[in-house]
Protein backbone atom coordinates (compact mmCIF):
# COMPACT_ATOMS: atom_id res chain seq x y z
CA UNK A 1 0.00 0.00 0.00
CA UNK A 2 1.39 3.38 -1.01
CA UNK A 3 1.47 6.37 1.31
CA UNK A 4 -1.10 8.17 -0.84
CA UNK A 5 -3.48 5.20 -0.62
CA UNK A 6 -2.97 4.91 3.14
CA UNK A 7 -3.57 8.64 3.58
CA UNK A 8 -6.77 8.47 1.57
CA UNK A 9 -8.16 5.47 3.48
CA UNK A 10 -6.83 5.96 6.98
CA UNK A 11 -5.45 9.50 7.16
CA UNK A 12 -8.33 11.01 9.15
CA UNK A 13 -8.53 8.04 11.49
CA UNK A 14 -4.79 8.21 12.13
CA UNK A 15 -4.99 11.93 12.82
CA UNK A 16 -7.86 11.40 15.25
CA UNK A 17 -6.00 8.63 17.08
CA UNK A 18 -2.84 10.72 17.39
CA UNK A 19 -4.85 13.71 18.62
CA UNK A 20 -6.60 11.56 21.20
CA UNK A 21 -3.31 10.01 22.33
CA UNK A 22 -1.63 13.39 22.81
CA UNK A 23 -4.55 14.91 24.70
CA UNK A 24 -5.06 11.84 26.88
CA UNK A 25 -1.37 11.89 27.73
CA UNK A 26 -1.60 15.53 28.78
CA UNK A 27 -4.71 14.79 30.84
CA UNK A 28 -2.87 11.96 32.60
CA UNK A 29 -0.04 14.32 33.47
CA UNK A 30 -2.51 16.77 34.97
CA UNK A 31 -3.99 14.14 37.29
CA UNK A 32 -0.65 13.90 39.11
CA UNK A 33 -1.21 17.35 40.61
CA UNK A 34 -4.45 16.38 42.36
CA UNK A 35 -2.74 15.03 45.47
CA UNK A 36 -1.34 18.43 46.43
CA UNK A 37 -4.54 20.41 45.90
CA UNK A 38 -7.08 21.60 48.43
CA UNK A 39 -10.79 20.73 47.89
CA UNK A 40 -11.52 23.88 45.88
CA UNK A 41 -8.54 23.29 43.61
CA UNK A 42 -9.46 19.62 43.18
CA UNK A 43 -12.95 20.61 42.07
CA UNK A 44 -11.50 23.01 39.52
CA UNK A 45 -9.01 20.41 38.29
CA UNK A 46 -11.73 17.79 37.82
CA UNK A 47 -13.73 20.32 35.79
CA UNK A 48 -10.62 21.07 33.75
CA UNK A 49 -10.14 17.36 33.00
CA UNK A 50 -13.78 17.10 31.96
CA UNK A 51 -13.28 20.09 29.65
CA UNK A 52 -10.29 18.38 28.05
CA UNK A 53 -12.41 15.26 27.54
CA UNK A 54 -15.24 17.19 25.89
CA UNK A 55 -12.86 19.10 23.61
CA UNK A 56 -11.05 15.87 22.73
CA UNK A 57 -14.35 14.38 21.54
CA UNK A 58 -15.12 17.56 19.60
CA UNK A 59 -11.72 17.63 17.88
CA UNK A 60 -11.84 13.96 16.92
CA UNK A 61 -15.39 14.30 15.61
CA UNK A 62 -14.42 17.23 13.36
CA UNK A 63 -11.36 15.38 12.10
CA UNK A 64 -13.38 12.26 11.22
CA UNK A 65 -16.47 13.98 9.74
CA UNK A 66 -14.93 15.16 6.48
CA UNK A 67 -18.26 15.75 4.67
CA UNK A 68 -19.83 17.81 7.41
CA UNK A 69 -21.56 21.03 6.33
CA UNK A 70 -20.73 24.38 7.91
CA UNK A 71 -23.90 24.77 9.94
CA UNK A 72 -23.49 21.20 11.19
CA UNK A 73 -19.86 21.87 12.05
CA UNK A 74 -20.96 24.94 13.98
CA UNK A 75 -23.47 22.89 15.98
CA UNK A 76 -20.77 20.39 16.91
CA UNK A 77 -18.23 23.06 17.81
CA UNK A 78 -20.65 25.30 19.71
CA UNK A 79 -22.09 22.38 21.69
CA UNK A 80 -18.63 21.25 22.81
CA UNK A 81 -17.19 24.70 23.50
CA UNK A 82 -20.40 26.08 25.03
CA UNK A 83 -20.73 23.14 27.42
CA UNK A 84 -17.20 23.81 28.63
CA UNK A 85 -17.83 27.53 29.13
CA UNK A 86 -20.98 26.76 31.10
CA UNK A 87 -18.70 25.38 33.83
CA UNK A 88 -15.44 27.27 33.24
CA UNK A 89 -17.23 30.64 33.71
CA UNK A 90 -19.00 30.43 37.05
CA UNK A 91 -22.58 31.59 37.76
CA UNK A 92 -23.02 35.37 38.07
CA UNK A 93 -19.54 35.87 36.61
CA UNK A 94 -20.60 37.08 33.15
CA UNK A 95 -21.39 40.80 32.69
CA UNK A 96 -24.64 41.78 34.47
CA UNK A 97 -25.56 38.12 34.97
CA UNK A 98 -26.97 38.85 38.41
CA UNK A 99 -29.53 41.18 36.82
CA UNK A 100 -30.37 38.55 34.19
CA UNK A 101 -30.93 35.93 36.91
CA UNK A 102 -33.20 38.30 38.83
CA UNK A 103 -35.20 39.04 35.68
CA UNK A 104 -35.72 35.33 35.00
CA UNK A 105 -36.85 34.61 38.57
CA UNK A 106 -39.13 37.66 38.54
CA UNK A 107 -40.84 36.57 35.32
CA UNK A 108 -41.19 32.96 36.48
CA UNK A 109 -42.54 33.96 39.89
CA UNK A 110 -45.09 36.22 38.20
CA UNK A 111 -46.28 33.27 36.12
CA UNK A 112 -46.62 31.01 39.16
CA UNK A 113 -48.29 33.31 41.68
CA UNK A 114 -45.55 35.66 42.90
CA UNK A 115 -44.11 33.69 45.83
CA UNK A 116 -40.82 31.76 45.67
CA UNK A 117 -38.65 29.76 48.03
CA UNK A 118 -36.06 31.89 49.82
CA UNK A 119 -33.33 29.72 48.33
CA UNK A 120 -33.96 31.24 44.90
CA UNK A 121 -33.38 34.74 46.26
CA UNK A 122 -29.96 33.94 47.67
CA UNK A 123 -26.69 34.74 45.89
CA UNK A 124 -24.55 33.44 48.75
CA UNK A 125 -21.26 31.81 47.75
CA UNK A 126 -21.18 33.34 44.27
CA UNK A 127 -18.95 36.16 43.06
CA UNK A 128 -20.58 38.54 40.56
CA UNK A 129 -18.23 39.62 37.76
CA UNK A 130 -15.42 37.47 39.19
CA UNK A 131 -14.49 33.94 38.08
CA UNK A 132 -13.29 32.09 41.18
CA UNK A 133 -12.64 28.51 42.23
CA UNK A 134 -14.65 29.07 45.39
CA UNK A 135 -17.73 29.97 43.33
CA UNK A 136 -17.24 26.90 41.14
CA UNK A 137 -16.95 24.69 44.23
CA UNK A 138 -20.10 26.24 45.73
CA UNK A 139 -21.91 25.75 42.43
CA UNK A 140 -21.07 22.09 41.88
CA UNK A 141 -21.45 20.97 45.48
CA UNK A 142 -24.67 22.96 45.72
CA UNK A 143 -26.29 21.03 42.86
CA UNK A 144 -26.64 18.05 45.16
CA UNK A 145 -26.01 19.59 48.58
CA UNK A 146 -28.37 22.56 48.75
CA UNK A 147 -32.01 22.11 49.68
CA UNK A 148 -34.99 24.43 49.50
CA UNK A 149 -35.72 26.27 52.74
CA UNK A 150 -39.49 25.78 52.56
CA UNK A 151 -39.89 29.46 53.41
CA UNK A 152 -42.08 31.06 50.75
CA UNK A 153 -41.79 34.80 50.20
CA UNK A 154 -42.84 37.40 47.66
CA UNK A 155 -40.28 37.92 44.94
CA UNK A 156 -38.79 41.40 45.45
CA UNK A 157 -37.43 41.63 41.93
CA UNK A 158 -39.18 43.11 38.88
CA UNK A 159 -38.16 42.46 35.28
CA UNK A 160 -37.60 45.77 33.51
CA UNK A 161 -36.17 44.23 30.35
CA UNK A 162 -37.64 42.54 27.27
CA UNK A 163 -39.18 39.29 28.62
CA UNK A 164 -38.97 37.35 25.34
CA UNK A 165 -35.17 37.22 25.40
CA UNK A 166 -35.34 35.36 28.71
CA UNK A 167 -37.38 32.45 27.38
CA UNK A 168 -34.69 29.77 28.07
CA UNK A 169 -33.88 31.18 31.51
CA UNK A 170 -37.55 31.42 32.49
CA UNK A 171 -38.18 27.87 31.29
CA UNK A 172 -35.26 26.66 33.42
CA UNK A 173 -36.62 28.54 36.43
CA UNK A 174 -40.11 27.10 35.95
CA UNK A 175 -38.62 23.61 35.75
CA UNK A 176 -36.74 24.22 39.00
CA UNK A 177 -39.95 25.44 40.65
CA UNK A 178 -41.95 22.46 39.42
CA UNK A 179 -39.33 19.84 40.34
CA UNK A 180 -38.36 21.54 43.64
CA UNK A 181 -34.75 21.96 42.54
CA UNK A 182 -32.45 24.45 44.23
CA UNK A 183 -31.07 27.67 42.73
CA UNK A 184 -27.96 25.96 41.32
CA UNK A 185 -30.15 24.01 38.92
CA UNK A 186 -31.55 27.27 37.56
CA UNK A 187 -28.01 28.28 36.70
CA UNK A 188 -27.22 24.95 35.06
CA UNK A 189 -30.49 24.46 33.17
CA UNK A 190 -30.62 28.13 32.22
CA UNK A 191 -27.09 28.03 30.81
CA UNK A 192 -27.77 24.90 28.77
CA UNK A 193 -31.15 26.04 27.42
CA UNK A 194 -29.75 29.46 26.56
CA UNK A 195 -26.89 27.76 24.74
CA UNK A 196 -29.33 25.53 22.86
CA UNK A 197 -31.34 28.55 21.68
CA UNK A 198 -28.19 30.36 20.55
CA UNK A 199 -26.95 27.31 18.66
CA UNK A 200 -30.34 26.87 16.97
CA UNK A 201 -30.62 30.51 15.83
CA UNK A 202 -27.01 30.78 14.68
CA UNK A 203 -27.03 27.42 12.88
CA UNK A 204 -30.10 28.58 10.97
CA UNK A 205 -28.30 31.82 10.09
CA UNK A 206 -25.20 29.98 8.83
CA UNK A 207 -27.34 27.64 6.76
CA UNK A 208 -29.39 30.48 5.25
CA UNK A 209 -26.81 33.18 4.59
CA UNK A 210 -25.41 32.96 1.04
CA UNK A 211 -22.15 34.77 1.86
CA UNK A 212 -19.70 34.75 4.75
CA UNK A 213 -20.71 31.36 6.11
CA UNK A 214 -17.25 30.34 7.32
CA UNK A 215 -16.27 33.58 9.14
CA UNK A 216 -19.72 33.67 10.76
CA UNK A 217 -19.28 30.06 11.89
CA UNK A 218 -15.90 30.88 13.45
CA UNK A 219 -16.87 34.22 15.01
CA UNK A 220 -19.92 32.61 16.62
CA UNK A 221 -17.69 30.27 18.69
CA UNK A 222 -15.14 32.80 19.91
CA UNK A 223 -14.72 33.11 23.72
CA UNK A 224 -16.95 36.14 24.34
CA UNK A 225 -19.79 34.82 22.20
CA UNK A 226 -19.59 31.42 23.89
CA UNK A 227 -19.41 32.92 27.37
CA UNK A 228 -22.55 34.98 26.79
CA UNK A 229 -24.43 32.16 25.07
CA UNK A 230 -23.70 29.67 27.86
CA UNK A 231 -24.65 32.01 30.71
CA UNK A 232 -27.94 33.46 31.90
CA UNK A 233 -27.35 36.58 29.81
CA UNK A 234 -29.92 37.71 27.27
CA UNK A 235 -27.07 38.30 24.82
CA UNK A 236 -27.42 34.77 23.45
CA UNK A 237 -30.90 35.65 22.17
CA UNK A 238 -29.83 39.08 20.90
CA UNK A 239 -26.77 37.83 19.02
CA UNK A 240 -28.53 34.78 17.57
CA UNK A 241 -31.55 36.77 16.40
CA UNK A 242 -29.34 39.47 14.89
CA UNK A 243 -27.36 36.85 12.98
CA UNK A 244 -30.61 35.33 11.74
CA UNK A 245 -32.06 38.68 10.62
CA UNK A 246 -28.89 39.53 8.71
CA UNK A 247 -28.90 36.08 7.09
CA UNK A 248 -32.54 36.41 6.01
CA UNK A 249 -31.96 39.91 4.62
CA UNK A 250 -28.83 38.96 2.68
CA UNK A 251 -30.54 35.88 1.27
CA UNK A 252 -33.46 38.05 0.16
CA UNK A 253 -31.00 40.35 -1.63
CA UNK A 254 -29.28 37.49 -3.44
CA UNK A 255 -32.28 35.39 -4.49
CA UNK A 256 -34.00 35.73 -7.83
CA UNK A 257 -37.73 35.94 -8.48
CA UNK A 258 -40.55 37.21 -6.35
CA UNK A 259 -40.29 36.56 -2.60
CA UNK A 260 -42.85 34.20 -1.15
CA UNK A 261 -45.10 34.96 1.79
CA UNK A 262 -43.13 32.63 4.03
CA UNK A 263 -39.83 34.39 3.31
CA UNK A 264 -41.30 37.83 4.00
CA UNK A 265 -43.14 36.62 7.10
CA UNK A 266 -39.87 35.22 8.48
CA UNK A 267 -38.09 38.53 7.97
CA UNK A 268 -40.91 40.46 9.64
CA UNK A 269 -41.20 38.04 12.57
CA UNK A 270 -37.46 38.03 13.32
CA UNK A 271 -37.32 41.83 13.01
CA UNK A 272 -40.18 42.35 15.45
CA UNK A 273 -38.80 39.82 17.96
CA UNK A 274 -35.21 41.06 17.78
CA UNK A 275 -35.56 44.87 17.80
CA UNK A 276 -36.98 45.34 21.34
CA UNK A 277 -34.16 43.32 22.91
CA UNK A 278 -31.65 46.11 22.28
CA UNK A 279 -33.10 49.13 20.54
CA UNK A 280 -29.85 50.03 18.74
CA UNK A 281 -30.15 46.90 16.60
CA UNK A 282 -33.38 48.33 15.21
CA UNK A 283 -31.04 49.96 12.68
CA UNK A 284 -30.39 46.52 11.18
CA UNK A 285 -33.79 46.91 9.54
CA UNK A 286 -32.05 49.26 7.11
CA UNK A 287 -30.85 46.08 5.41
CA UNK A 288 -34.36 45.65 4.06
CA UNK A 289 -33.87 48.73 1.89
CA UNK A 290 -31.16 46.83 -0.03
CA UNK A 291 -33.56 44.06 -1.12
CA UNK A 292 -34.32 44.60 -4.84
CA UNK A 293 -37.83 45.79 -5.65
CA UNK A 294 -38.21 42.85 -8.06
CA UNK A 295 -38.39 40.55 -5.04
CA UNK A 296 -41.61 42.30 -3.99
CA UNK A 297 -43.18 42.69 -7.41
CA UNK A 298 -43.12 46.49 -7.33
CA UNK A 299 -41.41 49.39 -5.60
CA UNK A 300 -44.62 50.29 -3.80
CA UNK A 301 -44.97 46.84 -2.26
CA UNK A 302 -41.33 46.94 -1.18
CA UNK A 303 -41.74 50.17 0.75
CA UNK A 304 -45.08 49.07 2.16
CA UNK A 305 -43.44 45.93 3.56
CA UNK A 306 -40.51 47.91 4.99
CA UNK A 307 -42.85 50.48 6.55
CA UNK A 308 -45.09 47.80 8.07
CA UNK A 309 -42.12 45.85 9.48
CA UNK A 310 -40.47 48.97 10.89
CA UNK A 311 -43.72 50.28 12.36
CA UNK A 312 -44.53 47.00 14.08
CA UNK A 313 -40.97 46.60 15.39
CA UNK A 314 -40.94 50.20 16.58
CA UNK A 315 -44.31 49.82 18.33
CA UNK A 316 -43.11 46.75 20.25
CA UNK A 317 -39.78 48.44 21.06
CA UNK A 318 -41.48 51.56 22.39
CA UNK A 319 -43.90 49.45 24.44
CA UNK A 320 -41.02 47.55 26.01
CA UNK A 321 -38.88 50.66 26.58
CA UNK A 322 -41.76 53.01 27.47
CA UNK A 323 -40.95 53.36 31.18
CA UNK A 324 -37.29 54.08 30.43
CA UNK A 325 -38.13 56.54 27.66
CA UNK A 326 -40.67 58.34 29.86
CA UNK A 327 -38.13 58.65 32.67
CA UNK A 328 -35.48 59.97 30.29
CA UNK A 329 -37.81 62.62 28.90
CA UNK A 330 -39.13 63.71 32.31
CA UNK A 331 -35.68 63.82 33.93
CA UNK A 332 -34.26 65.71 30.99
CA UNK A 333 -37.10 68.25 31.06
CA UNK A 334 -36.72 68.72 34.81
CA UNK A 335 -32.94 68.86 34.60
CA UNK A 336 -32.61 66.12 37.24
CA UNK A 337 -30.95 63.41 35.17
CA UNK A 338 -27.47 62.47 36.49
CA UNK A 339 -26.47 61.42 32.97
CA UNK A 340 -25.97 63.19 29.70
CA UNK A 341 -29.34 63.88 28.06
CA UNK A 342 -30.54 63.92 24.47
CA UNK A 343 -31.09 67.66 24.79
CA UNK A 344 -27.46 68.15 25.84
CA UNK A 345 -26.24 66.03 22.91
CA UNK A 346 -28.26 68.06 20.40
CA UNK A 347 -27.13 71.38 21.84
CA UNK A 348 -23.45 70.42 22.22
CA UNK A 349 -22.48 68.61 18.99
CA UNK A 350 -18.74 69.41 19.22
CA UNK A 351 -18.46 68.20 22.81
CA UNK A 352 -20.41 65.06 21.88
CA UNK A 353 -17.92 64.30 19.09
CA UNK A 354 -15.07 64.78 21.59
CA UNK A 355 -16.73 62.31 23.96
CA UNK A 356 -16.84 59.73 21.17
CA UNK A 357 -13.17 60.38 20.35
CA UNK A 358 -12.17 60.15 24.01
CA UNK A 359 -13.99 56.82 24.20
CA UNK A 360 -12.18 55.33 21.21
CA UNK A 361 -8.68 56.81 21.40
CA UNK A 362 -7.35 55.96 24.91
CA UNK A 363 -8.05 52.23 24.61
CA UNK A 364 -7.77 52.19 20.85
CA UNK A 365 -10.36 50.89 18.41
CA UNK A 366 -8.58 47.52 18.45
CA UNK A 367 -9.53 47.03 22.11
CA UNK A 368 -13.18 46.84 21.10
CA UNK A 369 -12.31 44.27 18.45
CA UNK A 370 -10.28 41.92 20.62
CA UNK A 371 -12.70 42.37 23.53
CA UNK A 372 -15.51 41.32 21.18
CA UNK A 373 -13.49 38.18 20.48
CA UNK A 374 -12.83 37.60 24.18
CA UNK A 375 -9.61 39.20 25.40
CA UNK A 376 -11.35 39.98 28.70
CA UNK A 377 -13.90 37.49 30.00
CA UNK A 378 -16.09 37.13 33.08
CA UNK A 379 -17.00 40.68 34.16
CA UNK A 380 -14.04 41.95 32.09
CA UNK A 381 -11.91 40.86 35.06
CA UNK A 382 -10.47 37.67 33.53
CA UNK A 383 -7.51 38.45 31.29
CA UNK A 384 -6.77 35.90 28.55
CA UNK A 385 -3.34 35.55 26.94
CA UNK A 386 -3.49 37.92 23.93
CA UNK A 387 -1.83 35.43 21.59
CA UNK A 388 -4.81 33.06 21.75
CA UNK A 389 -7.24 35.87 20.94
CA UNK A 390 -5.10 37.22 18.10
CA UNK A 391 -4.79 33.78 16.51
CA UNK A 392 -8.57 33.35 16.68
CA UNK A 393 -9.04 36.78 15.15
CA UNK A 394 -6.52 35.89 12.45
CA UNK A 395 -8.45 32.72 11.57
CA UNK A 396 -11.72 34.62 11.36
CA UNK A 397 -10.27 37.42 9.23
CA UNK A 398 -8.40 34.98 6.98
CA UNK A 399 -11.60 33.06 6.33
CA UNK A 400 -13.39 36.35 5.61
CA UNK A 401 -10.93 37.77 3.05
CA UNK A 402 -10.57 34.41 1.26
CA UNK A 403 -14.30 33.66 1.08
CA UNK A 404 -16.45 34.45 -1.92
CA UNK A 405 -20.08 34.32 -2.95
CA UNK A 406 -21.54 32.79 -6.06
CA UNK A 407 -21.53 36.28 -7.63
CA UNK A 408 -19.27 39.30 -6.96
CA UNK A 409 -20.46 41.52 -4.13
CA UNK A 410 -21.95 44.75 -5.42
CA UNK A 411 -20.03 47.85 -4.21
CA UNK A 412 -23.23 49.56 -3.05
CA UNK A 413 -24.00 46.64 -0.77
CA UNK A 414 -20.44 46.48 0.55
CA UNK A 415 -20.49 50.14 1.60
CA UNK A 416 -24.07 49.91 2.82
CA UNK A 417 -23.17 47.03 5.13
CA UNK A 418 -20.26 48.99 6.59
CA UNK A 419 -22.39 52.12 6.94
CA UNK A 420 -25.15 50.25 8.80
CA UNK A 421 -22.56 48.68 11.10
CA UNK A 422 -21.05 52.12 11.79
CA UNK A 423 -24.49 53.57 12.55
CA UNK A 424 -25.17 50.81 15.09
CA UNK A 425 -21.80 51.50 16.75
CA UNK A 426 -22.61 55.21 17.02
CA UNK A 427 -26.13 54.46 18.27
CA UNK A 428 -24.65 52.16 20.93
CA UNK A 429 -22.35 54.92 22.10
CA UNK A 430 -25.24 57.39 22.11
CA UNK A 431 -27.39 55.05 24.18
CA UNK A 432 -24.63 54.47 26.73
CA UNK A 433 -24.03 58.22 26.86
CA UNK A 434 -27.59 59.08 27.91
CA UNK A 435 -28.26 55.95 29.94
CA UNK A 436 -25.00 55.26 31.73
CA UNK A 437 -22.50 58.13 31.53
CA UNK A 438 -22.53 60.69 34.41
CA UNK A 439 -22.65 64.34 33.41
CA UNK A 440 -19.12 65.72 33.27
CA UNK A 441 -17.42 62.42 32.38
CA UNK A 442 -14.67 62.78 29.78
CA UNK A 443 -15.58 59.57 27.94
CA UNK A 444 -18.63 57.37 27.42
CA UNK A 445 -18.98 54.70 30.10
CA UNK A 446 -19.97 51.09 29.55
CA UNK A 447 -19.16 50.66 25.84
CA UNK A 448 -17.89 47.09 25.35
CA UNK A 449 -16.84 45.06 22.35
CA UNK A 450 -19.51 42.40 22.97
CA UNK A 451 -22.17 44.86 21.85
CA UNK A 452 -20.72 44.72 18.35
CA UNK A 453 -20.75 40.92 17.92
CA UNK A 454 -24.13 41.05 16.07
CA UNK A 455 -22.52 43.28 13.43
CA UNK A 456 -19.77 40.83 12.51
CA UNK A 457 -21.56 39.17 9.55
CA UNK A 458 -21.93 42.57 7.83
CA UNK A 459 -18.23 43.31 8.27
CA UNK A 460 -17.16 39.87 7.07
CA UNK A 461 -19.27 40.03 3.93
CA UNK A 462 -17.88 43.51 3.19
CA UNK A 463 -14.37 42.03 3.35
CA UNK A 464 -15.00 39.72 0.38
CA UNK A 465 -12.69 40.48 -2.54
CA UNK A 466 -11.53 38.85 -5.75
CA UNK A 467 -7.80 39.35 -5.05
CA UNK A 468 -7.57 36.91 -2.12
CA UNK A 469 -10.57 34.66 -2.78
CA UNK A 470 -9.60 31.00 -2.35
CA UNK A 471 -10.70 28.35 -4.79
CA UNK A 472 -11.50 25.96 -1.93
CA UNK A 473 -13.05 26.68 1.44
CA UNK A 474 -10.98 25.03 4.18
CA UNK A 475 -13.66 25.49 6.79
CA UNK A 476 -12.98 22.13 8.48
CA UNK A 477 -9.36 23.09 9.06
CA UNK A 478 -10.44 26.48 10.37
CA UNK A 479 -12.80 24.65 12.71
CA UNK A 480 -10.05 22.36 13.97
CA UNK A 481 -7.83 25.38 14.55
CA UNK A 482 -10.58 27.20 16.47
CA UNK A 483 -11.25 24.16 18.66
CA UNK A 484 -7.55 23.84 19.46
CA UNK A 485 -7.32 27.54 20.36
CA UNK A 486 -10.42 27.27 22.52
CA UNK A 487 -8.90 24.30 24.32
CA UNK A 488 -5.79 26.25 25.33
CA UNK A 489 -7.97 29.25 26.26
CA UNK A 490 -10.18 27.12 28.50
CA UNK A 491 -7.06 25.52 29.96
CA UNK A 492 -5.75 28.98 30.89
CA UNK A 493 -9.10 29.96 32.45
CA UNK A 494 -9.01 26.90 34.69
CA UNK A 495 -5.30 27.32 35.45
CA UNK A 496 -5.95 30.88 36.67
CA UNK A 497 -8.85 29.61 38.77
CA UNK A 498 -6.74 26.86 40.34
CA UNK A 499 -3.82 29.21 40.99
CA UNK A 500 -6.00 31.76 42.78
CA UNK A 501 -8.04 29.20 44.77
CA UNK A 502 -7.43 29.10 48.52
Beta strands, then each sheet from edge to edge (+ up, - down):
strand 1: 115-117
strand 2: 152-154
strand 3: 376-377
strand 4: 382-383
sheet 1: 1+ 2-
sheet 2: 3+ 4-
end
